[in-house]
C-alpha cells in the first residue's frame, strides 16, 4: 500500500511539474486589440464608428507603421467586420484600397519619423467610420476587428533598422466580439 501511495505522489508531482513547465513555455501575447463603438443601438443603414485600441502587453518596444483602416496595404490594416443575426446574409462590401506607400526612403528615417512606437502598456488608438460594416437587417449583430501587420516583404527591408532601435513587430491580432442592436428606421 505504501509503494502505491509513494508512486501516486510521484506521479502527482510529475504532473504538476509538467503543467507548470508547459505554462511557462507558452508565448505570452505581445499586444492586444480592443474595439469600442460609438454606441450600442443603431438603425438600419446607419454608419458605425469604431475606435480601435492596440495595446503593448510586452516588456519591449513595439514599432509599426500607421495601418490603413478598412483597406489592406503594405503598412498593414485595421478592419472591423460584422456578423449579422442568424438567418441573414451579410452584406457584400466592395472596398477600394489606398495606394501603398513608396518605399524609396531610408528605412531608419522612416521608422523614426513615421512609425508608431509603443512602450510597455502604452496604447495606440484611432477612431474612424467603418466602410466595411453595412447594417442591412434588424437584430443583434456581432462586430469584431482584426489587425493585419506589415507585409512580410516590406518588413524584411526594416529588420536591421528595427533591431538597432530595439523594436519588436506587432503580430496579427483579433479583438473580442462586441454586440450591437439594430432596429428598423423609425417613421417620421
Secondary structure as the mmCIF struct_conf table of DSSP 4:
data_model
#
loop_
_struct_conf.conf_type_id
_struct_conf.id
_struct_conf.beg_label_comp_id
_struct_conf.beg_label_asym_id
_struct_conf.beg_label_seq_id
_struct_conf.end_label_comp_id
_struct_conf.end_label_asym_id
_struct_conf.end_label_seq_id
HELX_RH_AL_P HELX_RH_AL_P1 UNK A 2 UNK A 25
BEND BEND1 UNK A 26 UNK A 26
HELX_LH_PP_P HELX_LH_PP_P1 UNK A 27 UNK A 29
BEND BEND2 UNK A 30 UNK A 30
STRN STRN1 UNK A 31 UNK A 37
BEND BEND3 UNK A 38 UNK A 38
BEND BEND4 UNK A 40 UNK A 40
STRN STRN2 UNK A 41 UNK A 43
TURN_TY1_P TURN_TY1_P1 UNK A 44 UNK A 45
STRN STRN3 UNK A 48 UNK A 56
BEND BEND5 UNK A 58 UNK A 60
STRN STRN4 UNK A 61 UNK A 65
HELX_LH_PP_P HELX_LH_PP_P2 UNK A 66 UNK A 67
STRN STRN5 UNK A 68 UNK A 69
BEND BEND6 UNK A 70 UNK A 71
TURN_TY1_P TURN_TY1_P2 UNK A 74 UNK A 75
STRN STRN6 UNK A 77 UNK A 83
HELX_LH_PP_P HELX_LH_PP_P3 UNK A 84 UNK A 85
TURN_TY1_P TURN_TY1_P3 UNK A 86 UNK A 87
HELX_LH_PP_P HELX_LH_PP_P4 UNK A 89 UNK A 92
HELX_LH_PP_P HELX_LH_PP_P5 UNK A 98 UNK A 102
BEND BEND7 UNK A 105 UNK A 105
HELX_RH_AL_P HELX_RH_AL_P2 UNK A 107 UNK A 114
STRN STRN7 UNK A 115 UNK A 118
TURN_TY1_P TURN_TY1_P4 UNK A 120 UNK A 121
STRN STRN8 UNK A 123 UNK A 130
BEND BEND8 UNK A 131 UNK A 132
BEND BEND9 UNK A 137 UNK A 138
STRN STRN9 UNK A 139 UNK A 148
BEND BEND10 UNK A 150 UNK A 150
HELX_RH_AL_P HELX_RH_AL_P3 UNK A 152 UNK A 164
TURN_TY1_P TURN_TY1_P5 UNK A 165 UNK A 166
STRN STRN10 UNK A 167 UNK A 168
HELX_LH_PP_P HELX_LH_PP_P6 UNK A 169 UNK A 172
STRN STRN11 UNK A 173 UNK A 174
HELX_LH_PP_P HELX_LH_PP_P7 UNK A 175 UNK A 177
STRN STRN12 UNK A 178 UNK A 183
HELX_LH_PP_P HELX_LH_PP_P8 UNK A 184 UNK A 187
#
